[in-house]
Amino acid sequence: MTSIEELHGGCVEVAVRPERATDREVVREVHTQAFGDGERVPTLVDALRAAQTSLAPMSLVATVGERVVGHVMLSACRLDALPRLVDVLSLSPLGVLPEFQRQGIGTRLVAHALAEADSWGIPLVFLEGSPHYYGKRGFADATKLGFRPPTLRYPPGAFQVATLSSYEEWMTGTFVYSDTFWALDCVGLRGERIETAAT
């Protein structure tokens, strides 16, 4: 656990733990508030939990006292490398309640997620996100490291990867999201989301 300053003063303890079944409704609310785009992200989380994949999803929550204030999910994807397919993970989504943002909670969730993935022997964790944020949290431009994105609709620099201790140099190729991301149109930007990102 670590301490952060609460909005109205005083010190609170932040803990990161695995998500419980009883957390699911509040996790939906975290993402609804954090992303502000209705049901798209909460629906993605529910679908990733239910999907039949090669690896079970990893779902972590950050709590202040007993209150869930943040959530991160890692789910199974593949790297289409020349020798063979490689099981990798996607970090998506990451959300923190607005009143608890900019207090290091997202950073702690990312660090715990990467440590957990490393302990599972996962070689690579991919994501789509801000290079300014994730570049300080263990991720690098995946294209510059020789990986190919799953879509041409990524904003510049958004395709990122964290290389973990099981990574080997032959592990290069195309990152392939699970069917769930495609079914819910959660890969890259499209339509109004492209216009929003450009403004």
QUILIN-V538069 format. One record per pair of residues at least 4 apart in sequence whose ideal C-beta (glycine too) atoms are under 6 Angstrom apart, sorted by the first residue. I is the first residue (numbers start at 1). J is the second residue. D is the distance in whole Angstrom. If there is no record, write none. Layout:
# QUILIN-V538069
i	j	d
I	J	D
I	J	D
This chain:
# QUILIN-V538069
i	j	d
1	13	5
1	15	5
2	14	5
3	11	5
4	14	6
4	103	5
6	10	5
6	12	5
7	99	6
12	64	5
14	62	6
14	64	6
14	105	6
15	63	5
16	60	6
16	62	5
16	108	6
16	112	5
19	23	5
19	59	4
19	61	5
23	27	5
23	61	6
23	68	5
26	68	5
27	71	5
28	42	4
30	34	6
30	71	5
30	95	5
30	97	6
31	35	6
31	41	4
31	42	5
31	95	4
32	42	6
33	97	6
33	98	6
34	95	3
34	96	6
35	41	5
39	43	5
41	93	5
44	184	5
44	186	5
47	180	5
48	57	5
48	75	5
48	180	6
49	57	6
51	180	5
53	76	4
53	178	6
54	76	5
54	87	5
55	76	4
55	87	6
57	73	6
57	75	4
58	74	4
58	116	6
59	73	5
60	72	5
60	112	6
61	68	5
61	71	5
62	69	6
62	70	4
62	105	5
62	109	5
63	68	6
64	69	5
69	97	5
69	100	4
70	96	4
70	105	5
70	109	6
71	95	6
72	94	5
72	109	4
72	113	5
74	89	4
74	91	6
74	113	5
74	117	6
75	90	6
77	88	5
77	90	5
77	177	5
77	178	5
78	85	5
78	176	4
79	86	4
79	88	5
79	173	5
79	175	6
80	173	5
80	174	4
80	176	5
81	86	5
81	171	5
81	173	4
86	171	6
88	124	4
89	117	5
89	122	5
89	125	5
90	126	5
91	113	6
91	125	5
91	127	4
92	127	6
94	106	6
96	100	5
96	101	5
96	105	5
96	106	5
100	105	6
107	137	6
110	137	5
114	138	6
114	162	6
117	122	4
117	125	5
118	164	4
118	165	6
121	166	5
123	164	6
123	166	4
123	167	4
123	171	6
124	161	6
124	167	6
125	162	5
126	161	5
126	175	5
127	160	5
128	158	5
129	134	5
131	135	5
131	157	4
134	139	4
134	160	5
138	162	5
139	160	4
139	162	5
141	157	6
142	147	4
142	159	5
142	160	5
142	161	4
143	159	6
146	172	4
147	161	6
147	175	6
148	174	4
149	154	5
149	159	4
150	175	5
150	176	6
150	177	5
150	187	6
151	187	5
151	188	4
153	188	3
153	189	5
154	158	5
154	159	5
154	188	5
155	197	6
163	167	4
167	171	6
177	181	4
177	187	5
179	183	6
181	186	5
181	187	5
189	193	4
189	194	4
189	197	5
